[in-house]
Amino acid sequence: QVEYFGRGPWENYIDRNASAQVGRYFTTVTENYVDTYVVPQENGNRTGVRELFLRSGEREIKVTAERPFEFGVSHYDLYELARLGHQCERKAHKETLLTVDLIQRGLGSGSCGPQTLPKYSVDSKEYRFFCKVEVK
């Protein structure tokens, strides 16, 4: 189970979050995966997150940070997805894979459309980001 306070309820990125309102949202790891892309790729990101809870039975992970952050949660490894050519080739892991980022570059790579607009590209080479992870 996934609960978070941030932008949602659908996936959003820094250049695609105008329709994603800040609120408290509930989903599952399985529901977080977006399978409507022809080619498997990064997906399911959430921006503007203030707190995140992952729960399974009696276990809980809570993530908070000094400033809003981004996260993605999936049963699919992002590196494996990047190597695949079709959604039908993906294989779910029984484990939950969590990514926590300060910021991700906006969408667009030039592979099938325009590049990311300069104001949404992440050009700095070094960031300091501290998050607190509590496990119960």
Secondary structure, 3 states (H helix, E strand, C coil): CEEEEEEECCCCCCCCCCCCEEEEEEECHHHHCCCCCCCCCCCCCEEEEEEEEEEECCEEEEEEEEEEEEEEEECCCHHHHHHCCCHHHCCCCCCCEEEEECCCCCCCECCCCCECCHHHCCCCCCCCCCEEEEEC
